[in-house]
C-alpha cells in the first residue's frame, strides 16, 4: 500500500510541475548524471566531421564545448556543432 502511495505521490508532483520546475529538474539531471545526447561537429562547408553519442555532461565556455566521451577521453571542440538530446 505504501509503495502505491509513494508512486502516486511522485506521479502527482511530476505532472503538476510548472515548466520552470521541469526545467530545473532537467538541469539537475544534466549536471549530475548527464543526458543521453548526440553531438555532431561540422566543417566549414557543412559536412559532418565527427559524431558522438552517449550520456554526456557537457560544459560550454565561449564557443567551445567540453565533455568526456564514452571511452573516458576528454573532448574539446570548437566551431559549428549541434547538441541534441536523444
Buried (B, 14 or more C-beta within 10 A) or exposed (E): EEEEEEEEEEEEEEEEEEEEEEEEEEEEEBEEEBBEBBBBBBEEEEEEEEEBBBEBBBEEEEEEBBBBEEEEEEBEBEEEBEBEEE
